[in-house]
Amino acid sequence: MDKRRFYVNVETGEISELKAGNNAQFTVYASPEEVKALRKCFEDKDHADFGTYWRAHIPFKEYHNDEDNDAFDHELLRAYKMIYQLGDEEAKEHISQYPFFKSLMDSDDY
């Protein structure tokens, strides 16, 4: 299956074939199925992020003991792993500099 070029912005969750504004944080080459999987990752991250909003209003619940924060972190790391795997050389180089990169690539959880 042919892969097409997409521009990805992790913060906004944007995936676009057109380069516009600041949507070109990373460039990936992906099939429609891979784009769908990355979009699902971003949707799951946003859903977990909404849960962290509610947790923030509960002062006695610690960050490191919170399922929503764990889910957010998991989906964010899963997105970065997908972007690394689908990304151009610049994306791979950028992501490989992150402190969590080695554990990200060593783990099958993402």
C-alpha positions in Angstrom: 0.0 0.0 0.0 1.2 3.5 -0.9 2.2 5.7 1.9 1.6 9.4 1.8 3.3 12.3 3.5 1.5 13.8 6.6 2.4 16.6 8.9 1.9 15.9 12.6 1.6 18.1 15.6 1.6 16.2 18.9 0.3 19.0 21.1 -2.7 19.8 18.9 -3.2 16.2 17.7 -3.3 17.5 14.1 -2.5 15.2 11.2 -2.7 16.9 7.8 -1.5 16.4 4.3 -1.2 20.1 3.9 1.6 22.0 5.7 0.0 25.1 7.3 0.8 27.1 10.4 2.6 25.1 13.0 1.3 21.7 12.1 4.6 20.4 10.8 6.2 19.5 14.1 6.9 16.0 12.5 6.7 14.6 9.0 5.6 11.0 8.6 4.9 8.7 5.7 1.8 6.6 6.5 -0.9 4.5 4.9 -4.6 5.4 5.6 -4.7 2.6 8.3 -1.6 3.9 10.0 -3.0 7.5 10.0 -6.2 6.1 11.5 -4.2 4.4 14.3 -2.3 7.6 15.1 -5.5 9.6 15.2 -6.9 7.0 17.6 -3.8 7.5 19.7 -4.4 11.2 19.9 -8.1 10.7 20.7 -7.3 8.3 23.5 -4.7 10.8 24.8 -7.2 13.6 24.7 -9.8 11.5 26.6 -7.2 10.7 29.3 -6.2 14.4 29.4 -9.8 15.3 30.2 -9.7 12.8 33.1 -6.6 14.5 34.4 -8.5 17.8 34.5 -10.9 16.3 37.0 -8.1 14.7 39.0 -6.5 18.1 39.4 -9.5 19.2 41.4 -9.0 16.5 44.0 -6.1 17.7 46.1 -5.5 14.5 48.0 -5.0 12.3 44.9 -1.3 12.1 44.0 -0.1 12.3 40.4 1.9 9.1 40.5 -1.1 7.2 41.8 -3.6 8.2 39.2 -5.0 6.0 36.4 -5.8 9.0 34.1 -2.3 10.3 34.3 -0.9 6.8 33.5 -3.3 6.6 30.5 -2.3 10.0 29.3 1.4 9.1 29.5 0.9 5.8 27.9 -1.0 7.2 24.9 1.5 10.1 24.5 4.4 7.6 24.4 2.5 5.3 22.0 2.0 8.3 19.7 5.7 9.2 19.8 6.7 5.6 19.1 4.3 5.6 16.0 5.7 8.9 14.8 9.2 7.6 15.2 8.4 4.4 13.2 6.6 6.4 10.5 8.7 9.5 10.5 11.3 10.9 8.2 14.9 11.1 9.3 14.4 14.5 11.0 11.5 13.1 13.1 13.5 10.0 14.0 16.5 12.2 15.0 14.4 14.5 17.1 12.5 11.8 19.0 15.7 9.8 19.6 17.0 12.7 21.6 14.1 12.5 24.2 15.2 11.1 27.6 12.5 8.4 27.4 13.6 7.1 23.9 15.5 4.0 25.0 12.7 2.7 27.2 10.1 3.6 24.5 11.9 1.5 21.9 12.6 -1.4 24.3 9.0 -1.7 25.4 6.3 -3.6 23.6 3.7 -1.8 25.7 3.6 1.1 23.3 
